[in-house]
Amino acid sequence: MIDLKKYEKLAALNLSKEEKEKIEKDLEEIINYFEMLKEVNTEGVEPYVYTKGAKLFLRKDVPGKTLDKKALEKNRKLFDGKFYKVKKIMGD
């Protein structure tokens, strides 16, 4: 069985008992599936890295309209003039 406590804390989640049970069950199924895949004989099979005919579509890196900083500052209570104060989400 997988212990979710560490991951729940890292992700700053507060899961119910039912949610934990469902996630644990899903993770167990995923792990079991990968264990099954380990049994597949891949001897002599070359790794397939690229898909045939795949194209990478990139957009031009052009500056566009951004959010108005003054409007953001006015609407944000935790703005100290330079930075936004946010809740700490990471542990020690």
Contacts in CASP RR format, 6 or more apart in sequence:
PFRMAT RR
TARGET T0000
AUTHOR 0000-0000-0000
METHOD contacts of the structure
MODEL  1
MIDLKKYEKLAALNLSKEEKEKIEKDLEEIINYFEMLKEVNTEGVEPYVY
TKGAKLFLRKDVPGKTLDKKALEKNRKLFDGKFYKVKKIMGD
1 24 0 8 1.000
1 28 0 8 1.000
2 24 0 8 1.000
2 27 0 8 1.000
2 28 0 8 1.000
2 31 0 8 1.000
4 15 0 8 1.000
4 20 0 8 1.000
4 23 0 8 1.000
4 24 0 8 1.000
7 13 0 8 1.000
8 14 0 8 1.000
8 15 0 8 1.000
8 20 0 8 1.000
9 91 0 8 1.000
10 90 0 8 1.000
12 89 0 8 1.000
15 23 0 8 1.000
72 79 0 8 1.000
73 79 0 8 1.000
73 81 0 8 1.000
76 84 0 8 1.000
78 84 0 8 1.000
78 85 0 8 1.000
78 86 0 8 1.000
79 85 0 8 1.000
END
